[in-house]
């Protein structure tokens, strides 16, 4: 009932995120509440956690998982690009730390009706917020060949993007492509066999998911606003699973004049964790801290 997602690098997140045991913390991608539960367990009864997620099902499950913490928890369905607005709306001032665990949860991948994975046949959906209009089916069946190729190449770094886009356009002329299995078969026929152990549909499905949910734009918008919500000395911890996400985070940390980079190189999971949770293998964690002004320094 409560299984949602096995959180990645929990010990490392706690080590770097919590600077004040009595503080206010934000889990911007609360998912099933795994990281949030660990944060609440490692902080005092005075500490508060705000959990945000676009997925209503995630909020409902996190509510059950975190019920024991009562009023210490505030869960909000919404995009993390609205963090500043949400904090004001919920009467929170500045915060002591914020966690982003980017990407898609194990539960979203494993439920065929969500359409995130080709491992099980299901509707071609991929929406994290199921109230939004655009889904993967619309993209696959209405975007031009060039638009599809650009999506696959830019968001998925797929080298055969043009060939796959052309095959999709030819296939949909016969009938709409409506399921993950249909799309997977088209991609497989373009490039049968696994490359380095990776299924040929992996990059295309990832690219579609990122595009449908506007994940990179959401991340950039959120980073621009979240620093202003942080107290001096507050920590920003981000777990990414894709080179494009990691590049955005790295450059933002490096170039922001109010942030100090804590770890020059990304922290990665241990081999033991990867063995127990293979989906953690691509994770990279970066940490930054809001600068503490010396007394007398102008604002």
Residue pairs with C-beta under 8 A, 6 or more apart in sequence:
1 64
2 32
2 61
2 64
2 65
3 32
3 107
4 31
4 32
4 33
4 34
4 58
4 61
4 62
4 65
4 105
4 106
4 107
5 31
5 32
5 34
5 105
5 106
5 107
6 34
6 106
6 277
6 279
6 280
7 13
7 31
7 34
7 35
7 38
7 101
8 101
8 239
8 269
8 273
8 277
8 279
8 280
8 283
9 239
9 267
9 269
9 273
9 280
9 283
9 285
10 34
10 35
10 38
12 267
12 285
13 35
13 38
13 39
13 99
13 237
13 239
13 285
14 38
14 39
14 42
16 235
16 237
16 262
16 263
16 267
16 285
16 287
17 25
17 39
17 97
17 99
17 235
17 237
17 287
18 25
18 39
18 42
18 43
18 96
18 97
18 235
19 96
19 97
19 233
19 234
19 235
20 47
20 96
21 42
21 43
21 44
21 47
22 43
22 44
22 46
22 47
23 43
23 47
23 48
23 95
23 96
23 97
24 47
24 48
24 49
24 50
24 92
24 94
24 95
24 96
25 39
25 43
25 47
25 48
25 49
25 50
25 95
25 96
25 97
25 98
25 99
26 49
26 50
26 51
26 52
26 83
26 87
26 95
26 97
26 98
26 99
27 35
27 36
27 39
27 49
27 50
27 51
27 52
27 98
27 99
27 101
28 52
28 80
28 83
28 98
28 99
28 100
28 222
28 226
29 52
29 53
29 80
29 99
29 100
29 101
29 102
30 36
30 51
30 52
30 53
30 58
30 59
30 62
30 75
31 53
31 55
31 58
31 62
31 101
31 105
31 107
32 58
32 61
32 62
32 65
32 105
32 107
33 51
33 61
33 62
33 65
33 66
34 65
35 99
35 101
36 49
36 51
36 62
36 65
36 66
36 73
37 65
37 66
39 47
39 49
39 99
40 47
40 49
40 66
40 69
40 72
40 73
43 49
45 72
47 72
48 72
48 73
48 74
48 92
49 66
49 69
49 72
49 73
49 74
50 74
50 75
50 76
50 86
50 87
50 90
50 92
50 95
51 59
51 62
51 66
51 73
51 74
51 75
51 76
52 75
52 76
52 77
52 78
52 79
52 80
52 83
52 86
53 59
53 62
53 75
53 77
53 78
54 77
54 78
54 79
54 80
54 128
54 129
54 213
55 77
55 105
55 108
55 128
55 129
55 130
56 77
56 129
56 130
57 107
58 105
58 107
59 75
59 76
59 77
61 107
62 75
63 75
66 73
66 75
74 90
76 86
76 90
78 86
79 129
79 218
80 100
80 218
80 222
81 217
81 218
81 221
81 222
81 225
83 98
83 222
83 225
83 226
83 229
84 225
84 226
84 228
84 229
87 93
87 95
87 229
94 229
94 230
94 231
94 234
95 229
95 230
95 231
95 234
96 230
96 231
96 233
96 234
96 235
97 230
97 234
97 235
97 236
97 237
98 226
98 229
98 230
98 234
98 235
98 236
98 237
99 237
99 238
99 239
100 219
100 222
100 236
100 237
100 238
100 239
101 239
102 215
102 219
102 238
102 239
102 240
102 241
102 242
102 245
103 239
103 240
103 241
103 242
103 245
104 116
104 128
104 209
106 279
108 114
108 116
108 128
109 116
109 117
109 119
110 117
110 120
111 122
112 120
112 121
112 122
112 180
113 122
113 123
113 125
114 122
114 125
114 126
115 122
115 123
115 124
115 125
115 126
115 135
115 136
115 137
115 179
115 180
116 125
116 126
116 205
116 209
117 180
117 205
118 180
118 181
118 183
118 184
118 199
118 201
118 205
120 180
121 179
121 180
121 181
122 179
122 180
122 181
123 137
123 178
123 179
123 180
124 135
124 136
124 137
124 140
124 177
124 178
124 179
124 180
124 182
124 183
125 135
125 136
125 137
126 135
126 136
126 205
126 208
126 209
126 212
126 213
127 134
127 135
127 136
127 212
127 213
128 213
129 213
134 212
135 212
136 208
136 209
136 212
137 176
137 177
137 178
139 148
139 151
139 208
139 211
139 212
140 148
140 168
140 172
140 177
140 183
140 208
141 172
141 176
141 177
141 178
143 151
144 169
145 162
145 165
145 166
145 168
145 169
146 165
148 161
148 164
148 165
148 168
148 169
149 161
149 162
149 164
149 165
149 166
150 161
151 161
151 207
151 208
151 211
152 158
152 161
152 164
152 165
152 203
152 204
152 207
153 159
153 161
153 162
154 207
155 206
155 207
155 208
155 210
155 211
155 216
155 244
156 203
156 204
156 206
156 207
156 208
156 210
157 203
157 243
158 164
158 203
158 204
158 207
160 190
160 191
160 200
163 190
163 191
164 186
164 187
164 190
164 191
164 204
167 186
167 187
167 189
167 190
168 177
168 183
168 186
171 177
171 182
171 186
177 183
177 186
180 205
183 201
183 204
183 205
184 201
184 205
187 200
187 201
187 204
188 200
188 201
190 200
191 200
192 200
193 200
194 200
206 242
209 215
210 216
210 242
210 244
215 245
216 244
216 245
216 248
219 245
219 248
219 249
220 248
220 252
223 248
223 249
223 252
226 236
227 236
227 256
227 258
227 259
227 290
230 236
230 290
231 290
232 290
232 291
232 292
232 293
233 289
233 290
233 292
234 289
234 290
235 262
235 287
235 288
235 289
235 290
236 253
236 259
236 287
236 288
236 289
236 290
237 285
237 286
237 287
238 249
238 285
238 286
238 287
239 283
239 284
239 285
240 246
240 249
240 283
240 284
240 286
241 282
241 283
241 284
242 282
246 266
246 284
246 286
249 286
250 266
250 286
253 259
253 261
253 286
253 288
254 261
256 288
258 290
258 291
259 288
259 289
259 290
259 291
260 288
260 289
260 290
260 291
261 286
261 287
261 288
262 287
262 288
262 289
263 285
263 286
263 287
266 284
266 285
266 286
267 284
267 285
267 286
267 287
268 283
268 284
268 285
269 277
269 280
269 281
269 283
273 280
274 280
274 281
293 299
